[in-house]
Amino acid sequence: MLHVLNAQSRMSSSGCKGKDSWPELVGAKGEAAATTIEKENPLVNAIVILEGTATTRDFRCDRVWVWVNHKGVVTRTPIIT
C-alpha cells in the first residue's frame, strides 16, 4: 500500500508534525518571519520575542519563539520549542 504524506502530516526531527525549523529567516523582520512560519506550518503559533526575555522551558509542538533584536530583526533560527 502506498502512503502519500503532505507537509503537515509528516513528522519532523522534533517529533512534531510539519516543518519545525526556519534557518532561512535569520535576518528577516520578526513579524514577517512569524507570518511565514505560521503559513508554512499552520499547526504552530509563532511568537515574536525580544532577545533576553525570560520564557517558559516546557516543550510544545505548537509553539515557535521568533527571537528578535531591538530593531525587530530575527537573531537566531526559529524552531519548535
N, C-alpha and C positions, 0 to 999 in steps of 0.2 A: 504494500500500500504506500503510495506517495503522499507525503505531507508537505504542504506549502505553508510557510510561516511568513507573515508580514512583519514589518519593522516593530510594530507594537507588541507582537506576541513572542518575539524572540527573547530569550534570557540573555542578559548582558553579563559581563565579567563580575559585576557586583552581586549577581543573583537576582536582580530586579528586571522587570520587563522593559524592553525598549532601550534606546540609546542612553548611556549613563555617563558620558564624558564629552566635553566640548573644548578641547585644547585650541581649536581654531578661533575661539572667541577672546582669548587673551589679547588685550589692547583695544578691544571694542568698547563702546559705551555700554554701561551696565544695563540700562533699561532695554536697549535694543537686543543685548545678549539674552536677557530674560525672555523676551518675546520669541526669539529664535529657539531657545531651549524648550519652551512650552509648545511651540509649533512642531518641533522635531520629536518630542515625547510628551504627548498630551496627558500622560499619567503622572506628571510631576508638576510641582509648584516651584517656580524659580523665584528666589527671594534675594533681592539686591541688598547687600550689607556692606557697611564701611569697614575697611581693614582695621583690626584691633578690637572690634566689637565682640563682647562675650556671647557665646552661643551654647545651646544645649549639645551634649555629646552623644545622645542616642542616635542610632542609625534608622533612617526611614527611606523606603523606596520611593516615596512621593515628594522628596524634598531635594532641592539643589540650591546651595548657597552660591550667590554670584558676588564674589569679593571685589570691591572697587576701592580706588584711592579717593582722595579729596576732590579730584577732578571728575569722578564718576566713571573712570576707566577700569576695566576688568584687569586685575593684577595677578590672578592665578587661575589655573584650569578649573572651570566649574564641573563638579562631579556630584553624583547622587551621594548624599551623606545622611 
